[in-house]
Amino acid sequence: HPDESMRSMLLELLERRYDTASTVFCTQYAKKDWHQRLGSGVHADAIMDRIVHNTVWVDTGSHNMREHSTMNQ
């Protein structure tokens, strides 16, 4: 979980880029878990607000490439 300084930095970054530049998030965690992983506080609310609005979601499925690559070694 990101600490307070990481959440502040992420929020500042998203604030500066919002409506002016693209930001790509890649994660193995489900969208429903993001808020909790961000600390569930005010920063998490603000970060999630900036992530979910004006977003294009690309779902690559449930296949875990990390598991796949370790099985083939």
PDB file of N, CA, C and O in Angstrom:
ATOM      1  N   HIS A   1       0.840  -1.189   0.000  1.00  0.00           N
ATOM      2  CA  HIS A   1       0.000   0.000   0.000  1.00  0.00           C
ATOM      3  C   HIS A   1       0.882   1.248   0.000  1.00  0.00           C
ATOM      4  O   HIS A   1       1.869   1.306   0.733  1.00  0.00           O
ATOM      5  N   PRO A   2       0.539   2.235  -0.806  1.00  0.00           N
ATOM      6  CA  PRO A   2       1.333   3.465  -0.821  1.00  0.00           C
ATOM      7  C   PRO A   2       1.185   4.238   0.487  1.00  0.00           C
ATOM      8  O   PRO A   2       0.105   4.288   1.075  1.00  0.00           O
ATOM      9  N   ASP A   3       2.291   4.840   0.934  1.00  0.00           N
ATOM     10  CA  ASP A   3       2.232   5.641   2.149  1.00  0.00           C
ATOM     11  C   ASP A   3       1.696   7.041   1.833  1.00  0.00           C
ATOM     12  O   ASP A   3       1.378   7.346   0.684  1.00  0.00           O
ATOM     13  N   GLU A   4       1.600   7.875   2.851  1.00  0.00           N
ATOM     14  CA  GLU A   4       1.011   9.224   2.703  1.00  0.00           C
ATOM     15  C   GLU A   4       1.748  10.060   1.665  1.00  0.00           C
ATOM     16  O   GLU A   4       1.111  10.748   0.867  1.00  0.00           O
ATOM     17  N   SER A   5       3.085  10.014   1.660  1.00  0.00           N
ATOM     18  CA  SER A   5       3.838  10.818   0.694  1.00  0.00           C
ATOM     19  C   SER A   5       3.624  10.316  -0.734  1.00  0.00           C
ATOM     20  O   SER A   5       3.562  11.117  -1.667  1.00  0.00           O
ATOM     21  N   MET A   6       3.511   9.010  -0.911  1.00  0.00           N
ATOM     22  CA  MET A   6       3.251   8.444  -2.241  1.00  0.00           C
ATOM     23  C   MET A   6       1.858   8.841  -2.730  1.00  0.00           C
ATOM     24  O   MET A   6       1.687   9.190  -3.899  1.00  0.00           O
ATOM     25  N   ARG A   7       0.867   8.790  -1.845  1.00  0.00           N
ATOM     26  CA  ARG A   7      -0.497   9.201  -2.233  1.00  0.00           C
ATOM     27  C   ARG A   7      -0.530  10.677  -2.598  1.00  0.00           C
ATOM     28  O   ARG A   7      -1.191  11.061  -3.563  1.00  0.00           O
ATOM     29  N   SER A   8       0.171  11.506  -1.842  1.00  0.00           N
ATOM     30  CA  SER A   8       0.219  12.946  -2.147  1.00  0.00           C
ATOM     31  C   SER A   8       0.872  13.203  -3.492  1.00  0.00           C
ATOM     32  O   SER A   8       0.393  14.022  -4.275  1.00  0.00           O
ATOM     33  N   MET A   9       1.972  12.499  -3.762  1.00  0.00           N
ATOM     34  CA  MET A   9       2.667  12.653  -5.039  1.00  0.00           C
ATOM     35  C   MET A   9       1.793  12.193  -6.193  1.00  0.00           C
ATOM     36  O   MET A   9       1.743  12.848  -7.234  1.00  0.00           O
ATOM     37  N   LEU A  10       1.092  11.053  -6.014  1.00  0.00           N
ATOM     38  CA  LEU A  10       0.206  10.543  -7.059  1.00  0.00           C
ATOM     39  C   LEU A  10      -0.941  11.509  -7.328  1.00  0.00           C
ATOM     40  O   LEU A  10      -1.289  11.764  -8.481  1.00  0.00           O
ATOM     41  N   LEU A  11      -1.521  12.040  -6.272  1.00  0.00           N
ATOM     42  CA  LEU A  11      -2.599  13.005  -6.437  1.00  0.00           C
ATOM     43  C   LEU A  11      -2.115  14.259  -7.162  1.00  0.00           C
ATOM     44  O   LEU A  11      -2.804  14.767  -8.047  1.00  0.00           O
ATOM     45  N   GLU A  12      -0.950  14.755  -6.798  1.00  0.00           N
ATOM     46  CA  GLU A  12      -0.383  15.937  -7.460  1.00  0.00           C
ATOM     47  C   GLU A  12      -0.131  15.661  -8.942  1.00  0.00           C
ATOM     48  O   GLU A  12      -0.435  16.498  -9.792  1.00  0.00           O
ATOM     49  N   LEU A  13       0.417  14.504  -9.244  1.00  0.00           N
ATOM     50  CA  LEU A  13       0.669  14.129 -10.634  1.00  0.00           C
ATOM     51  C   LEU A  13      -0.625  14.069 -11.430  1.00  0.00           C
ATOM     52  O   LEU A  13      -0.713  14.619 -12.527  1.00  0.00           O
ATOM     53  N   LEU A  14      -1.633  13.397 -10.871  1.00  0.00           N
ATOM     54  CA  LEU A  14      -2.913  13.288 -11.560  1.00  0.00           C
ATOM     55  C   LEU A  14      -3.583  14.645 -11.725  1.00  0.00           C
ATOM     56  O   LEU A  14      -4.199  14.916 -12.756  1.00  0.00           O
ATOM     57  N   GLU A  15      -3.466  15.477 -10.735  1.00  0.00           N
ATOM     58  CA  GLU A  15      -4.057  16.819 -10.799  1.00  0.00           C
ATOM     59  C   GLU A  15      -3.431  17.636 -11.927  1.00  0.00           C
ATOM     60  O   GLU A  15      -4.135  18.327 -12.664  1.00  0.00           O
ATOM     61  N   ARG A  16      -2.118  17.556 -12.057  1.00  0.00           N
ATOM     62  CA  ARG A  16      -1.424  18.317 -13.107  1.00  0.00           C
ATOM     63  C   ARG A  16      -1.754  17.800 -14.509  1.00  0.00           C
ATOM     64  O   ARG A  16      -1.809  18.574 -15.464  1.00  0.00           O
ATOM     65  N   ARG A  17      -1.973  16.494 -14.627  1.00  0.00           N
ATOM     66  CA  ARG A  17      -2.214  15.899 -15.932  1.00  0.00           C
ATOM     67  C   ARG A  17      -3.683  15.870 -16.325  1.00  0.00           C
ATOM     68  O   ARG A  17      -4.004  15.690 -17.500  1.00  0.00           O
ATOM     69  N   TYR A  18      -4.583  16.046 -15.357  1.00  0.00           N
ATOM     70  CA  TYR A  18      -6.019  15.903 -15.602  1.00  0.00           C
ATOM     71  C   TYR A  18      -6.490  16.851 -16.693  1.00  0.00           C
ATOM     72  O   TYR A  18      -6.242  18.054 -16.622  1.00  0.00           O
ATOM     73  N   ASP A  19      -7.160  16.322 -17.691  1.00  0.00           N
ATOM     74  CA  ASP A  19      -7.695  17.063 -18.840  1.00  0.00           C
ATOM     75  C   ASP A  19      -6.629  17.720 -19.716  1.00  0.00           C
ATOM     76  O   ASP A  19      -6.961  18.541 -20.571  1.00  0.00           O
ATOM     77  N   THR A  20      -5.343  17.370 -19.516  1.00  0.00           N
ATOM     78  CA  THR A  20      -4.303  17.932 -20.372  1.00  0.00           C
ATOM     79  C   THR A  20      -3.406  16.875 -21.004  1.00  0.00           C
ATOM     80  O   THR A  20      -2.811  17.116 -22.054  1.00  0.00           O
ATOM     81  N   ALA A  21      -3.303  15.703 -20.372  1.00  0.00           N
ATOM     82  CA  ALA A  21      -2.411  14.660 -20.871  1.00  0.00           C
ATOM     83  C   ALA A  21      -2.976  13.291 -20.498  1.00  0.00           C
ATOM     84  O   ALA A  21      -3.802  13.167 -19.595  1.00  0.00           O
ATOM     85  N   SER A  22      -2.520  12.287 -21.200  1.00  0.00           N
ATOM     86  CA  SER A  22      -2.952  10.920 -20.908  1.00  0.00           C
ATOM     87  C   SER A  22      -2.096  10.316 -19.801  1.00  0.00           C
ATOM     88  O   SER A  22      -0.914  10.632 -19.668  1.00  0.00           O
ATOM     89  N   THR A  23      -2.704   9.456 -19.021  1.00  0.00           N
ATOM     90  CA  THR A  23      -2.003   8.711 -17.981  1.00  0.00           C
ATOM     91  C   THR A  23      -2.440   7.261 -18.090  1.00  0.00           C
ATOM     92  O   THR A  23      -3.636   6.978 -18.166  1.00  0.00           O
ATOM     93  N   VAL A  24      -1.487   6.343 -18.098  1.00  0.00           N
ATOM     94  CA  VAL A  24      -1.793   4.927 -18.228  1.00  0.00           C
ATOM     95  C   VAL A  24      -1.531   4.246 -16.886  1.00  0.00           C
ATOM     96  O   VAL A  24      -0.459   4.387 -16.298  1.00  0.00           O
ATOM     97  N   PHE A  25      -2.531   3.507 -16.419  1.00  0.00           N
ATOM     98  CA  PHE A  25      -2.394   2.703 -15.206  1.00  0.00           C
ATOM     99  C   PHE A  25      -2.444   1.242 -15.606  1.00  0.00           C
ATOM    100  O   PHE A  25      -3.359   0.813 -16.308  1.00  0.00           O
ATOM    101  N   CYS A  26      -1.480   0.495 -15.168  1.00  0.00           N
ATOM    102  CA  CYS A  26      -1.470  -0.953 -15.395  1.00  0.00           C
ATOM    103  C   CYS A  26      -1.425  -1.614 -14.026  1.00  0.00           C
ATOM    104  O   CYS A  26      -0.567  -1.302 -13.200  1.00  0.00           O
ATOM    105  N   THR A  27      -2.346  -2.518 -13.798  1.00  0.00           N
ATOM    106  CA  THR A  27      -2.398  -3.168 -12.498  1.00  0.00           C
ATOM    107  C   THR A  27      -2.974  -4.557 -12.615  1.00  0.00           C
ATOM    108  O   THR A  27      -3.733  -4.858 -13.537  1.00  0.00           O
ATOM    109  N   GLN A  28      -2.610  -5.392 -11.680  1.00  0.00           N
ATOM    110  CA  GLN A  28      -3.196  -6.732 -11.617  1.00  0.00           C
ATOM    111  C   GLN A  28      -4.357  -6.763 -10.639  1.00  0.00           C
ATOM    112  O   GLN A  28      -4.999  -7.802 -10.483  1.00  0.00           O
ATOM    113  N   TYR A  29      -4.641  -5.646  -9.976  1.00  0.00           N
ATOM    114  CA  TYR A  29      -5.706  -5.588  -8.982  1.00  0.00           C
ATOM    115  C   TYR A  29      -7.027  -5.161  -9.621  1.00  0.00           C
ATOM    116  O   TYR A  29      -7.048  -4.365 -10.559  1.00  0.00           O
ATOM    117  N   ALA A  30      -8.111  -5.695  -9.104  1.00  0.00           N
ATOM    118  CA  ALA A  30      -9.438  -5.342  -9.602  1.00  0.00           C
ATOM    119  C   ALA A  30      -9.764  -3.888  -9.254  1.00  0.00           C
ATOM    120  O   ALA A  30      -9.349  -3.381  -8.211  1.00  0.00           O
ATOM    121  N   LYS A  31     -10.514  -3.223 -10.145  1.00  0.00           N
ATOM    122  CA  LYS A  31     -10.891  -1.819  -9.907  1.00  0.00           C
ATOM    123  C   LYS A  31     -11.573  -1.632  -8.558  1.00  0.00           C
ATOM    124  O   LYS A  31     -11.378  -0.614  -7.893  1.00  0.00           O
ATOM    125  N   LYS A  32     -12.370  -2.614  -8.157  1.00  0.00           N
ATOM    126  CA  LYS A  32     -13.116  -2.500  -6.895  1.00  0.00           C
ATOM    127  C   LYS A  32     -12.182  -2.440  -5.687  1.00  0.00           C
ATOM    128  O   LYS A  32     -12.600  -1.990  -4.619  1.00  0.00           O
ATOM    129  N   ASP A  33     -10.934  -2.878  -5.825  1.00  0.00           N
ATOM    130  CA  ASP A  33      -9.977  -2.892  -4.715  1.00  0.00           C
ATOM    131  C   ASP A  33      -9.065  -1.668  -4.668  1.00  0.00           C
ATOM    132  O   ASP A  33      -8.340  -1.483  -3.691  1.00  0.00           O
ATOM    133  N   TRP A  34      -9.088  -0.837  -5.696  1.00  0.00           N
ATOM    134  CA  TRP A  34      -8.152   0.288  -5.770  1.00  0.00           C
ATOM    135  C   TRP A  34      -8.305   1.253  -4.602  1.00  0.00           C
ATOM    136  O   TRP A  34      -7.310   1.653  -3.998  1.00  0.00           O
ATOM    137  N   HIS A  35      -9.532   1.630  -4.278  1.00  0.00           N
ATOM    138  CA  HIS A  35      -9.764   2.611  -3.217  1.00  0.00           C
ATOM    139  C   HIS A  35      -9.156   2.144  -1.905  1.00  0.00           C
ATOM    140  O   HIS A  35      -8.487   2.919  -1.221  1.00  0.00           O
ATOM    141  N   GLN A  36      -9.377   0.913  -1.555  1.00  0.00           N
ATOM    142  CA  GLN A  36      -8.823   0.365  -0.311  1.00  0.00           C
ATOM    143  C   GLN A  36      -7.302   0.329  -0.368  1.00  0.00           C
ATOM    144  O   GLN A  36      -6.641   0.669   0.614  1.00  0.00           O
ATOM    145  N   ARG A  37      -6.746  -0.071  -1.485  1.00  0.00           N
ATOM    146  CA  ARG A  37      -5.287  -0.144  -1.621  1.00  0.00           C
ATOM    147  C   ARG A  37      -4.642   1.231  -1.556  1.00  0.00           C
ATOM    148  O   ARG A  37      -3.466   1.349  -1.215  1.00  0.00           O
ATOM    149  N   LEU A  38      -5.402   2.270  -1.881  1.00  0.00           N
ATOM    150  CA  LEU A  38      -4.896   3.638  -1.795  1.00  0.00           C
ATOM    151  C   LEU A  38      -5.098   4.257  -0.410  1.00  0.00           C
ATOM    152  O   LEU A  38      -4.838   5.446  -0.229  1.00  0.00           O
ATOM    153  N   GLY A  39      -5.544   3.491   0.547  1.00  0.00           N
ATOM    154  CA  GLY A  39      -5.659   3.968   1.913  1.00  0.00           C
ATOM    155  C   GLY A  39      -7.053   4.336   2.360  1.00  0.00           C
ATOM    156  O   GLY A  39      -7.253   4.660   3.530  1.00  0.00           O
ATOM    157  N   SER A  40      -8.028   4.295   1.463  1.00  0.00           N
ATOM    158  CA  SER A  40      -9.451   4.531   1.773  1.00  0.00           C
ATOM    159  C   SER A  40      -9.769   5.884   2.387  1.00  0.00           C
ATOM    160  O   SER A  40     -10.860   6.058   2.929  1.00  0.00           O
ATOM    161  N   GLY A  41      -8.875   6.832   2.323  1.00  0.00           N
ATOM    162  CA  GLY A  41      -9.119   8.151   2.908  1.00  0.00           C
ATOM    163  C   GLY A  41      -9.428   9.208   1.871  1.00  0.00           C
ATOM    164  O   GLY A  41      -9.834   8.900   0.750  1.00  0.00           O
ATOM    165  N   VAL A  42      -9.232  10.453   2.253  1.00  0.00           N
ATOM    166  CA  VAL A  42      -9.507  11.594   1.379  1.00  0.00           C
ATOM    167  C   VAL A  42      -8.630  11.554   0.127  1.00  0.00           C
ATOM    168  O   VAL A  42      -9.109  11.822  -0.975  1.00  0.00           O
ATOM    169  N   HIS A  43      -7.345  11.218   0.292  1.00  0.00           N
ATOM    170  CA  HIS A  43      -6.472  11.119  -0.880  1.00  0.00           C
ATOM    171  C   HIS A  43      -6.977  10.038  -1.829  1.00  0.00           C
ATOM    172  O   HIS A  43      -6.983  10.230  -3.044  1.00  0.00           O
ATOM    173  N   ALA A  44      -7.397   8.912  -1.284  1.00  0.00           N
ATOM    174  CA  ALA A  44      -7.914   7.827  -2.125  1.00  0.00           C
ATOM    175  C   ALA A  44      -9.151   8.286  -2.891  1.00  0.00           C
ATOM    176  O   ALA A  44      -9.301   7.979  -4.074  1.00  0.00           O
ATOM    177  N   ASP A  45     -10.032   9.015  -2.223  1.00  0.00           N
ATOM    178  CA  ASP A  45     -11.224   9.553  -2.897  1.00  0.00           C
ATOM    179  C   ASP A  45     -10.832  10.452  -4.059  1.00  0.00           C
ATOM    180  O   ASP A  45     -11.363  10.317  -5.161  1.00  0.00           O
ATOM    181  N   ALA A  46      -9.900  11.370  -3.814  1.00  0.00           N
ATOM    182  CA  ALA A  46      -9.489  12.329  -4.839  1.00  0.00           C
ATOM    183  C   ALA A  46      -8.770  11.633  -5.992  1.00  0.00           C
ATOM    184  O   ALA A  46      -9.002  11.958  -7.156  1.00  0.00           O
ATOM    185  N   ILE A  47      -7.902  10.684  -5.673  1.00  0.00           N
ATOM    186  CA  ILE A  47      -7.180   9.948  -6.711  1.00  0.00           C
ATOM    187  C   ILE A  47      -8.159   9.158  -7.574  1.00  0.00           C
ATOM    188  O   ILE A  47      -8.091   9.203  -8.802  1.00  0.00           O
ATOM    189  N   MET A  48      -9.062   8.442  -6.932  1.00  0.00           N
ATOM    190  CA  MET A  48     -10.043   7.650  -7.671  1.00  0.00           C
ATOM    191  C   MET A  48     -10.931   8.533  -8.538  1.00  0.00           C
ATOM    192  O   MET A  48     -11.280   8.155  -9.657  1.00  0.00           O
ATOM    193  N   ASP A  49     -11.296   9.698  -8.032  1.00  0.00           N
ATOM    194  CA  ASP A  49     -12.115  10.631  -8.801  1.00  0.00           C
ATOM    195  C   ASP A  49     -11.421  11.007 -10.099  1.00  0.00           C
ATOM    196  O   ASP A  49     -12.062  11.081 -11.148  1.00  0.00           O
ATOM    197  N   ARG A  50     -10.125  11.244 -10.039  1.00  0.00           N
ATOM    198  CA  ARG A  50      -9.380  11.641 -11.230  1.00  0.00           C
ATOM    199  C   ARG A  50      -9.094  10.462 -12.150  1.00  0.00           C
ATOM    200  O   ARG A  50      -8.935  10.643 -13.357  1.00  0.00           O
ATOM    201  N   ILE A  51      -9.026   9.259 -11.593  1.00  0.00           N
ATOM    202  CA  ILE A  51      -8.760   8.087 -12.427  1.00  0.00           C
ATOM    203  C   ILE A  51     -10.008   7.658 -13.194  1.00  0.00           C
ATOM    204  O   ILE A  51      -9.920   7.361 -14.385  1.00  0.00           O
ATOM    205  N   VAL A  52     -11.153   7.618 -12.546  1.00  0.00           N
ATOM    206  CA  VAL A  52     -12.317   6.997 -13.175  1.00  0.00           C
ATOM    207  C   VAL A  52     -13.062   7.896 -14.159  1.00  0.00           C
ATOM    208  O   VAL A  52     -13.784   7.384 -15.014  1.00  0.00           O
ATOM    209  N   HIS A  53     -12.914   9.205 -14.069  1.00  0.00           N
ATOM    210  CA  HIS A  53     -13.604  10.093 -15.008  1.00  0.00           C
ATOM    211  C   HIS A  53     -12.765  10.264 -16.272  1.00  0.00           C
ATOM    212  O   HIS A  53     -11.539  10.351 -16.210  1.00  0.00           O
ATOM    213  N   ASN A  54     -13.437  10.310 -17.407  1.00  0.00           N
ATOM    214  CA  ASN A  54     -12.769  10.446 -18.717  1.00  0.00           C
ATOM    215  C   ASN A  54     -11.779   9.308 -18.970  1.00  0.00           C
ATOM    216  O   ASN A  54     -10.681   9.538 -19.475  1.00  0.00           O
ATOM    217  N   THR A  55     -12.167   8.089 -18.619  1.00  0.00           N
ATOM    218  CA  THR A  55     -11.273   6.943 -18.702  1.00  0.00           C
ATOM    219  C   THR A  55     -11.698   5.977 -19.798  1.00  0.00           C
ATOM    220  O   THR A  55     -12.887   5.768 -20.042  1.00  0.00           O
ATOM    221  N   VAL A  56     -10.710   5.401 -20.444  1.00  0.00           N
ATOM    222  CA  VAL A  56     -10.925   4.294 -21.357  1.00  0.00           C
ATOM    223  C   VAL A  56     -10.324   3.066 -20.679  1.00  0.00           C
ATOM    224  O   VAL A  56      -9.123   3.026 -20.410  1.00  0.00           O
ATOM    225  N   TRP A  57     -11.159   2.065 -20.403  1.00  0.00           N
ATOM    226  CA  TRP A  57     -10.710   0.851 -19.728  1.00  0.00           C
ATOM    227  C   TRP A  57     -10.346  -0.196 -20.773  1.00  0.00           C
ATOM    228  O   TRP A  57     -11.087  -0.400 -21.734  1.00  0.00           O
ATOM    229  N   VAL A  58      -9.221  -0.853 -20.590  1.00  0.00           N
ATOM    230  CA  VAL A  58      -8.809  -1.954 -21.453  1.00  0.00           C
ATOM    231  C   VAL A  58      -8.645  -3.170 -20.552  1.00  0.00           C
ATOM    232  O   VAL A  58      -7.705  -3.248 -19.760  1.00  0.00           O
ATOM    233  N   ASP A  59      -9.559  -4.108 -20.678  1.00  0.00           N
ATOM    234  CA  ASP A  59      -9.516  -5.318 -19.863  1.00  0.00           C
ATOM    235  C   ASP A  59      -8.822  -6.402 -20.658  1.00  0.00           C
ATOM    236  O   ASP A  59      -9.289  -6.789 -21.729  1.00  0.00           O
ATOM    237  N   THR A  60      -7.717  -6.891 -20.144  1.00  0.00           N
ATOM    238  CA  THR A  60      -6.945  -7.912 -20.845  1.00  0.00           C
ATOM    239  C   THR A  60      -7.314  -9.319 -20.403  1.00  0.00           C
ATOM    240  O   THR A  60      -6.660 -10.289 -20.785  1.00  0.00           O
ATOM    241  N   GLY A  61      -8.360  -9.425 -19.601  1.00  0.00           N
ATOM    242  CA  GLY A  61      -8.822 -10.739 -19.166  1.00  0.00           C
ATOM    243  C   GLY A  61      -8.267 -11.127 -17.809  1.00  0.00           C
ATOM    244  O   GLY A  61      -7.618 -10.333 -17.127  1.00  0.00           O
ATOM    245  N   SER A  62      -8.534 -12.348 -17.443  1.00  0.00           N
ATOM    246  CA  SER A  62      -8.122 -12.793 -16.112  1.00  0.00           C
ATOM    247  C   SER A  62      -6.868 -13.661 -16.144  1.00  0.00           C
ATOM    248  O   SER A  62      -6.447 -14.168 -15.104  1.00  0.00           O
ATOM    249  N   HIS A  63      -6.273 -13.838 -17.299  1.00  0.00           N
ATOM    250  CA  HIS A  63      -5.076 -14.662 -17.414  1.00  0.00           C
ATOM    251  C   HIS A  63      -3.895 -13.950 -16.758  1.00  0.00           C
ATOM    252  O   HIS A  63      -3.618 -12.793 -17.074  1.00  0.00           O
ATOM    253  N   ASN A  64      -3.207 -14.622 -15.859  1.00  0.00           N
ATOM    254  CA  ASN A  64      -2.069 -14.052 -15.155  1.00  0.00           C
ATOM    255  C   ASN A  64      -0.787 -14.446 -15.878  1.00  0.00           C
ATOM    256  O   ASN A  64      -0.366 -15.601 -15.816  1.00  0.00           O
ATOM    257  N   MET A  65      -0.167 -13.489 -16.563  1.00  0.00           N
ATOM    258  CA  MET A  65       1.036 -13.780 -17.339  1.00  0.00           C
ATOM    259  C   MET A  65       2.226 -14.126 -16.446  1.00  0.00           C
ATOM    260  O   MET A  65       3.129 -14.836 -16.888  1.00  0.00           O
ATOM    261  N   ARG A  66       2.251 -13.647 -15.213  1.00  0.00           N
ATOM    262  CA  ARG A  66       3.334 -14.016 -14.303  1.00  0.00           C
ATOM    263  C   ARG A  66       3.281 -15.514 -14.003  1.00  0.00           C
ATOM    264  O   ARG A  66       4.307 -16.195 -14.025  1.00  0.00           O
ATOM    265  N   GLU A  67       2.085 -16.018 -13.722  1.00  0.00           N
ATOM    266  CA  GLU A  67       1.939 -17.446 -13.476  1.00  0.00           C
ATOM    267  C   GLU A  67       2.269 -18.242 -14.738  1.00  0.00           C
ATOM    268  O   GLU A  67       2.930 -19.279 -14.678  1.00  0.00           O
ATOM    269  N   HIS A  68       1.805 -17.746 -15.864  1.00  0.00           N
ATOM    270  CA  HIS A  68       2.044 -18.415 -17.134  1.00  0.00           C
ATOM    271  C   HIS A  68       3.549 -18.509 -17.430  1.00  0.00           C
ATOM    272  O   HIS A  68       4.032 -19.565 -17.837  1.00  0.00           O
ATOM    273  N   SER A  69       4.279 -17.428 -17.231  1.00  0.00           N
ATOM    274  CA  SER A  69       5.706 -17.422 -17.563  1.00  0.00           C
ATOM    275  C   SER A  69       6.519 -18.280 -16.600  1.00  0.00           C
ATOM    276  O   SER A  69       7.517 -18.867 -17.016  1.00  0.00           O
ATOM    277  N   THR A  70       6.130 -18.376 -15.325  1.00  0.00           N
ATOM    278  CA  THR A  70       6.884 -19.220 -14.391  1.00  0.00           C
ATOM    279  C   THR A  70       6.629 -20.694 -14.629  1.00  0.00           C
ATOM    280  O   THR A  70       7.490 -21.527 -14.345  1.00  0.00           O
ATOM    281  N   MET A  71       5.455 -21.028 -15.149  1.00  0.00           N
ATOM    282  CA  MET A  71       5.144 -22.437 -15.434  1.00  0.00           C
ATOM    283  C   MET A  71       5.927 -22.936 -16.650  1.00  0.00           C
ATOM    284  O   MET A  71       6.200 -24.131 -16.767  1.00  0.00           O
ATOM    285  N   ASN A  72       6.285 -22.026 -17.547  1.00  0.00           N
ATOM    286  CA  ASN A  72       6.966 -22.406 -18.784  1.00  0.00           C
ATOM    287  C   ASN A  72       8.483 -22.343 -18.672  1.00  0.00           C
ATOM    288  O   ASN A  72       9.173 -22.513 -19.678  1.00  0.00           O
ATOM    289  N   GLN A  73       9.015 -22.107 -17.501  1.00  0.00           N
ATOM    290  CA  GLN A  73      10.469 -22.010 -17.362  1.00  0.00           C
ATOM    291  C   GLN A  73      11.073 -23.337 -17.002  1.00  0.00           C
ATOM    292  O   GLN A  73      12.289 -23.439 -16.845  1.00  0.00           O
TER     293      GLN A  73
END
